[in-house]
Amino acid sequence: METHDLLIEIGTEELPPKALKTLSEAFSSGICRGLEDNNIAYNIATPYATPRRLAVLVKEVAVVQPDLDMEKRGPALKAAYDKEGNPSKAAMGFARSCGVEDIKTLDTLKTDKGEWLVYRSTQKGQATETLLQSIIENALESLPIPKRMRWAHLDFEFVRPVQWVMILFGYKSIETTILGVRSGRMTRGHRFHHPQPLEITEPHAYAKVLEEKGKVLPVFSIRRDRIKTLVEQAAEELGGFAVIDDDLLDEVTSLVEYPAPIVGQFDEKF
């Protein structure tokens, strides 16, 4: 079975910090659920989340759906033909509903409860890339957003205005329109350290390019650990220790893309 890695990124204005982690997990789950609902095999999904993006990398996604064997049961055999062996109206109606001109081409299904006319066919699997737009749109629509907003003159609604969309399936850029934005293979780095667009050639290069060129740490947990470590080191250098609240740490992680500690102090008279 041929597979490709799939990368989807929705670039936005700054997302609500207290909701970022939940939105990221829901987006990743929604993409996986969409693949499963369409019977598209995949291996594992990795979510990415920063203040300006929701993204997910799905490994080893099948290029095409498997063919689906279909079986449609018709009238009982004893009701399908009259005493002379001519097909009944029920049998003829069933054949027409299946697009069959010759009723003799229908199969017979035998069970311990009797025999029935049956129509068997094989539905060819669709190419995965033709299904991606609906999968992404359904995942975005299902996000737990209490209040959606509109922007500019567009009729679309989302948690924040969408600035760019990237969809890569293997080396191929999937071009479509999501929330009014045309997709491509360009992402964006840190708003100040690398505001220029960045081209991603293939899905697995995404995180490395963002970190090394774009000055963005896209993995929420890695960015969180980096902040915690840097704060603890800064506190130790001052001869103290860091008091870190988990909820506040999550919120700060949701506010920055490339953390660096800054040590300040109050004037002693205060």
C-alpha positions, 0 to 999 in steps of 0.5 A, spaced: 500 500 500 502 506 497 503 512 503 505 519 504 506 523 510 500 529 510 502 535 513 496 541 515 497 547 517 492 553 519 496 560 520 492 565 524 492 571 528 494 570 535 489 564 538 486 565 545 492 562 549 487 559 554 484 555 549 490 553 544 492 546 547 485 544 547 484 547 540 490 543 538 488 536 540 481 537 537 484 539 531 489 533 530 483 528 533 478 531 528 483 530 522 484 523 524 477 522 525 476 524 518 481 519 515 478 513 519 471 515 517 473 515 510 476 508 511 483 511 510 489 508 513 494 512 517 500 510 522 500 516 527 499 523 528 503 529 531 499 535 533 503 542 533 501 549 536 503 556 537 500 562 538 499 563 530 498 556 528 494 549 528 498 544 525 498 536 524 503 531 521 500 524 520 505 519 518 504 514 512 497 516 510 494 511 504 494 514 498 487 511 496 481 508 499 481 501 499 475 498 494 469 497 498 465 490 496 458 492 497 451 488 497 444 490 497 439 485 498 432 485 494 426 481 495 425 474 497 426 469 491 419 466 492 417 473 491 421 475 485 418 470 480 411 468 478 409 460 477 412 461 470 418 464 472 417 471 469 420 476 474 415 480 478 414 487 479 418 487 485 424 484 482 424 488 476 424 494 481 430 492 485 434 491 478 432 498 476 434 501 483 441 497 482 442 500 475 441 492 472 438 491 465 438 484 465 435 481 472 439 474 470 445 477 472 443 478 479 446 473 484 442 469 489 443 470 497 442 463 501 441 463 508 438 458 513 432 463 513 431 463 505 433 465 499 433 472 496 435 476 490 442 480 491 446 485 488 453 485 489 458 490 486 465 493 488 466 501 489 473 503 487 476 507 492 477 515 491 484 518 491 485 521 498 487 528 496 480 529 493 477 528 500 482 532 504 478 539 503 472 536 506 476 532 512 479 539 514 473 543 513 469 538 518 475 538 523 475 545 523 468 546 524 468 541 530 473 545 534 470 547 541 470 554 539 465 558 544 464 564 539 467 565 532 468 571 529 468 574 522 473 578 518 474 583 512 468 582 507 468 574 508 462 570 510 467 565 513 467 564 521 473 562 525 476 563 532 481 568 529 482 571 522 486 566 517 492 568 514 495 562 510 494 555 509 499 549 508 497 542 505 502 537 503 501 530 501 508 527 500 512 532 496 505 535 493 502 541 495 494 540 495 491 546 492 484 548 495 481 553 499 480 553 506 476 558 510 477 563 504 484 562 503 488 558 498 493 553 500 500 552 498 507 550 501 509 556 504 509 557 512 511 563 516 516 564 521 516 568 528 513 575 527 519 579 528 525 574 528 523 571 521 517 574 518 518 572 511 515 566 508 518 559 509 517 554 503 516 547 506 518 541 501 516 535 505 512 534 511 517 531 515 521 537 514 516 542 517 518 542 525 526 543 523 525 548 518 521 552 523 525 551 528 532 553 525 530 558 520 523 561 522 525 561 530 519 557 532 518 551 536 512 548 534 511 542 538 507 545 545 510 540 550 517 542 547 516 549 548 513 548 555 519 544 557 524 549 554 520 555 558 520 551 565 528 549 564 530 557 562 526 560 568 529 555 573 536 556 570 535 564 571 532 563 578 538 558 580 543 564 577 539 569 582 540 564 588 533 563 588 528 558 586 522 558 581 515 558 583 511 555 577 504 554 576 502 549 571 496 553 568 500 559 568 506 555 564 501 553 559 498 560 558 505 562 557 507 557 552 501 559 548 503 566 548 510 565 545 513 561 539 521 562 541 521 563 548 527 567 552 527 569 559 528 576 561 530 577 568 527 583 572 526 586 579 523 591 583 526 597 586 528 595 593 523 601 596 517 598 593 
